[in-house]
């Protein structure tokens, strides 16, 4: 195997794949990058067995071949080199050598046939999404994912395909976040899959601002084609909760408030809440609301009042301020609309206005208050 | 003799460290070895007012035992070496002991820093026999801490507890399932775990001295004579105890007490102390985010006569002011003229969760459970002190060396 390549191009391709290499693993092969030089293309692949990342770069290939070489070492040495021509060669016993104007670096490689195979993806359902839409679909849901390993389904984001539509859903039981997207370019079939937060974070990192991404869903894996990079991710093979059941079909009161005003107020007031419960109270009154917090233990207390659009009953509802802030941060619109039922019931929230073919909805469970 | 696991419905061990604090003091200062070491309050040449925490076995020969007033310990054993307790050091040793115990089973119930129940039912096959696991526990505790433990193993908690005390120190007592009755029968009733001085006195009055005597009494008689305690005595006399090891006894009350350095009759001091204790109890409740509905007041007079009053209110509270006002009302029911107070205690029971619980739509059916657990979790999380204080407590707040404070 022998090829030459410019440092910058090689480094860019290495950067795309190196972060998938696990910090430590019982399978030492996963510490490697699989380099494959064929037909004028150099392919780089890394895996942690859950996620497999593949990138491509053009190279001058003198002799075709494959090798598995220590991934971080190759990445680190290339990183330290200026943009010069590099030539890479490997012999039949997988001893590799990288040459530059500066000198040569010998790297012990391994048999490429021992490297884990790329996940096979047969009977793939493909969808194509504009990058900015995919980004929003992930961003508006992923923050609500659970970290509870006992509920594996909830540690990922549900991708639910319906009639020309796609919905992403995430929940940890305390809050639920979903974005619904409608497009004629989406298939007319029902299908759903759960993608891990780790895989989606890699997608977010590799997503370019413009362009489109093709996602293929196979029986056990999904693949995202992002320009010269492909990401394979094992699906979370679990049943998702019936989230529709918890979204109240009807609510009693609507409250509209300026998103950034409320967020700023909650941020300030929550500094005075008990650090363990992070509890803030919203006292709802006609056309104004009071945001308050107190920490009985340390004597701190804060109270603010802001204007809002509300004509419902007066009541007090408590939230974990971190969850409330998360919710407000994911509203892009200047106004947020809350839909309320009772102090101890789920609250719904959505942006005051949003694109016609999108429907963002969040649900937040309150803190039950005893003697307010 | 049946020694196989199959004849054991459950294998429960009670591990009790021998003269724990005193043994640690000897480890830290080998010159104390073989001497009567008494860990506790400063005896101040027989004038001290605190109590003994632990006495070494050498000191116990003089009749010194834990919870005895130090003044009395001093009289019994004037040549004793009195050492003040070092909580942090003992805590480190305690953690090491528990690390060892946890290597035998995850099912552990910590009774105190130096005492625990272990459910070994699932671990026994790894050691082959009950004797082997008992010996292994003792050996590993000794190897890891250089301290001796006494171990009792029995099919129930209460019998295991009695067994660990049976051959102290450095004892290993195994009570086989079919020997429980023979083991219990000759023991004095005071050995039964949970039989306090009052019940013991009543039983002695009835001529009941041994467990065998107790077993001769009918359930009806015990119920009539002892009320709720009757059923307990009936079961204990027969070695019947279904309680599980992992059953954490939920904390039922929060209380603070102060023993004055010198007996007090000054209303200002008494009221100030009452407010100080109310504040402490209320602050602990709030830290643990719980409230209580029953307020308890305890008074001990100079002649050691002890009284308590309690009042249950409609709305649970964790506010200093509420607790103090109710205590003050109860204090007024005592005729204090001409009497000196030795100890005041304030407590709150009938606890319930105070702070909000984050609701979760995934397990709404478990809410009641999580409510209880939240109380437990919060109880474990103790820290901090209030930054603000009532002026009236300023005097009471000064930690005078001669006062003894305790919380429960």
Interface residues (C-beta under 8 A of the other chain):
Chain A: X151 X173 X174 X176 X241 X246 X274 X276 X277 X279 X296 X297 X298 X299 X318 X320 X344 X346 X363 X365 X366 X367 X368 X369 X370 X371
Chain B: X283 X286 X287 X289 X315 X353 X354 X355 X356 X357 X358 X359 X360 X361 X362 X363 X381 X384 X386 X387 X388
